[in-house]
């Protein structure tokens, strides 16, 4: 399993110091059980990685699954297949049938999450996004989306919309747009996160909520959105400081 981890964590970033200077695998193991509704395996796997820069321990959480490959395969094809699919723990190859039912791992998340934010991002927004990332590590997809919505609410407040107990996020975003405090693109981006927040926070008809892969994309998108906002605003801040300095000359 350690070789699988090494192949999947090539771009590992420490969640404490944000270094990508390498890591040592301190522990890696997985559990598995037969699915209650069928004969497929499922389970969880964890790996503890020690950052070589700050020596802190990071936890990676994986889901363990088994999939019917649905096709025949020669034994000679196994090695190339495994090389192309580093997430496969066991090919489950049947010599008699020439088929495989691989057991594989899928990264759910990392704790701490390992996303780096600009120092200009307010600490309240930073904490919400960090918590959203941490939710991914335990598969809390709906909670991750809700925390992203919370970060967007704080972002709207940072633009000057002062919330009260009766003002919903949609109304805050509407006021942002009406007062032309944000661009159309930014308004649409913030609104998209709000829609996913609603899905995560409120049960719908025959709705199972947000899938992990969707939550991962939502968190990634919210980080990107926030990073797009604050460096630009920081430029205006530094420009004003330079202008003041120039006026004094």
C-alpha positions in Angstrom: 0.0 0.0 0.0 2.9 2.4 0.7 3.8 2.3 -3.0 0.3 3.2 -3.9 0.4 6.2 -1.5 3.7 7.4 -3.0 2.3 7.3 -6.5 -0.9 9.1 -5.5 0.7 11.7 -3.2 3.4 13.1 -5.6 2.1 16.6 -5.2 1.6 16.4 -1.5 1.6 19.7 0.3 2.0 19.9 4.1 -1.1 21.2 5.8 1.0 22.9 8.5 3.9 24.6 6.7 2.6 24.3 3.1 6.0 22.9 1.9 6.3 20.4 -0.9 9.8 19.3 0.2 8.9 15.6 0.5 7.5 13.3 3.2 8.1 10.0 5.0 5.2 7.5 5.4 4.9 6.8 9.1 1.9 4.5 8.9 -0.4 3.2 6.2 -3.2 0.6 6.5 -6.7 -0.2 5.3 -9.8 -2.1 6.4 -12.4 -3.8 4.2 -15.7 -5.4 4.5 -18.3 -6.9 2.1 -21.0 -4.5 1.1 -24.2 -5.2 3.0 -26.2 -5.2 -0.3 -23.9 -7.3 -2.4 -20.5 -8.9 -2.7 -18.4 -5.9 -3.4 -15.7 -4.8 -0.9 -15.7 -1.4 0.7 -13.8 0.2 3.6 -11.4 2.9 4.6 -7.7 3.4 4.4 -5.4 5.9 6.2 -1.8 7.1 5.8 0.2 9.2 8.1 2.8 11.4 6.3 5.5 13.2 8.1 6.6 16.4 6.4 10.4 16.6 5.9 10.4 20.3 6.3 8.5 20.9 9.6 8.3 17.3 10.8 4.6 17.5 11.5 2.2 14.6 10.9 -0.5 14.8 8.2 -3.4 12.4 7.9 -4.6 11.2 4.5 -8.0 9.4 4.4 -9.0 7.1 1.6 -12.1 5.1 0.7 -11.6 1.5 -0.3 -13.7 0.1 -3.1 -13.9 -2.9 -5.4 -15.1 -2.6 -9.0 -16.0 -5.2 -11.5 -13.7 -4.3 -14.5 -16.2 -5.8 -16.8 -13.8 -7.2 -19.4 -11.3 -10.0 -20.0 -7.5 -9.4 -19.6 -4.5 -11.5 -20.3 -2.1 -12.0 -17.4 0.6 -10.2 -19.5 -1.6 -7.1 -19.5 -1.7 -6.9 -15.7 1.6 -5.2 -15.1 0.9 -2.3 -17.6 -2.6 -1.9 -16.2 -1.3 -1.6 -12.6 1.3 0.9 -13.7 -1.4 3.1 -15.2 -3.7 2.8 -12.2 -1.6 3.5 -9.1 -4.7 3.6 -6.9 -5.3 -0.1 -7.4 -4.3 -2.1 -4.3 -5.1 -5.5 -5.6 -6.1 -6.5 -9.2 -8.3 -9.4 -8.1 -7.2 -11.3 -11.2 -8.9 -14.6 -12.1 -6.7 -16.8 -14.2 -9.7 -19.1 -15.0 -11.9 -16.3 -16.4 -9.1 -13.9 -17.4 -10.9 -11.1 -15.7 -10.1 -8.6 -12.9 -12.2 -7.1 -10.1 -9.7 -4.6 -8.7 -9.7 -3.2 -5.2 -8.7 0.4 -5.2 -8.3 3.4 -3.0 -9.6 6.9 -3.6 -8.4 10.0 -1.7 -11.2 11.5 0.4 -9.2 14.3 1.9 -6.2 15.4 4.0 -6.1 16.7 7.5 -4.9 19.4 7.7 -6.1 20.0 4.2 -3.0 21.4 2.5 -4.4 24.4 0.7 -2.4 27.6 0.9 -4.1 31.0 1.1 -2.8 34.5 0.6 -1.9 36.3 3.8 -4.3 39.1 2.8 -7.3 36.8 3.3 -9.1 37.7 6.5 -8.6 35.2 9.3 -12.4 34.5 9.6 -12.6 33.5 5.9 -9.4 31.5 6.3 -10.8 29.5 9.2 -14.1 28.7 7.4 -12.2 27.4 4.3 -9.8 25.4 6.5 -12.8 23.8 8.2 -14.3 23.0 4.7 -11.1 21.3 3.7 -11.0 19.3 7.0 -14.6 18.2 6.3 -13.4 16.5 3.1 -11.0 14.3 5.1 -13.9 12.6 6.9 -16.2 12.5 3.9 -18.5 15.2 5.3 -19.5 16.4 1.8 -22.6 18.4 2.8 -20.8 20.1 5.7 -17.9 21.1 3.4 -20.3 22.8 1.1 -22.0 24.6 4.0 -18.7 25.9 5.2 -17.9 27.2 1.7 -21.2 29.1 1.9 -20.3 30.5 5.2 -17.0 31.7 3.7 -18.9 33.4 0.9 -21.2 35.1 3.5 -18.1 36.5 5.3 -16.7 37.6 1.9 -19.9 39.5 1.2 -19.6 41.2 4.6 -16.0 42.1 3.9 -17.2 43.9 0.7 -19.4 46.1 3.0 -22.7 44.2 3.2 -23.5 44.1 6.9 -25.6 41.0 7.7 -28.3 40.8 10.3 -30.3 37.9 11.6 -33.0 38.4 9.0 -30.8 38.8 5.9 -30.1 35.6 4.0 -27.1 35.0 1.8 -29.1 35.4 -1.4 -30.2 38.9 -0.2 -26.6 39.8 0.7 -25.4 38.8 -2.8 -28.3 40.7 -4.4 -27.3 43.9 -2.5 -23.7 43.3 -3.6 -24.8 43.3 -7.2 -27.3 46.2 -6.9 -24.6 48.4 -5.3 -22.1 47.3 -8.0 -19.6 46.3 -5.3 -18.5 43.2 -7.3 -18.2 42.3 -11.0 -20.8 40.2 -12.8 -18.3 37.3 -12.9 -17.6 37.4 -9.2 -21.3 37.7 -8.4 -22.1 34.6 -10.5 -19.2 32.7 -8.9 -20.4 33.5 -5.3 -24.0 32.7 -6.3 -22.9 29.2 -7.6 -21.3 28.5 -4.2 -24.5 29.7 -2.5 -26.6 27.2 -4.6 -24.4 24.3 -3.6 -24.5 25.5 0.1 -28.3 25.3 -0.2 -28.1 21.7 -1.4 -25.8 20.7 1.4 -27.8 22.5 4.1 -31.4 21.7 3.1 -32.7 18.2 2.2 -34.5 18.0 -1.1 -37.0 15.5 -2.6 -35.3 12.1 -2.9 -32.0 13.9 -2.6 -28.9 12.2 -1.2 -27.1 15.4 -0.9 -23.6 16.3 -2.2 -21.2 13.6 -3.4 -17.6 13.7 -2.2 -16.2 14.4 -5.7 -18.6 17.3 -6.0 -17.7 18.7 -2.5 -14.0 18.5 -3.5 -14.7 20.6 -6.5 -16.8 23.1 -4.5 -14.0 23.6 -1.9 -11.4 23.9 -4.7 -13.5 26.5 -6.5 -14.2 28.5 -3.3 -10.4 28.7 -2.6 -9.8 29.8 -6.1 -12.6 32.4 -5.8 -11.2 33.9 -2.6 -7.6 33.9 -4.0 -8.9 35.8 -7.0 -10.4 38.5 -4.8 -7.8 39.4 -2.2 -4.6 39.8 -4.3 -6.4 42.3 -6.6 -7.7 44.3 -3.6 -4.2 44.1 -2.1 -2.9 45.7 -5.3 -5.2 48.7 -4.8 -4.1 49.0 -1.2 -0.4 49.1 -2.1 -1.1 51.4 -5.0 -2.8 53.9 -2.6 0.2 53.6 -0.2 2.6 54.4 -3.1 0.4 57.3 -4.2 0.5 58.8 -0.7 4.3 58.4 -0.6 4.6 60.1 -4.0 2.4 63.0 -2.9 4.7 63.7 0.0 7.7 64.0 -2.2 
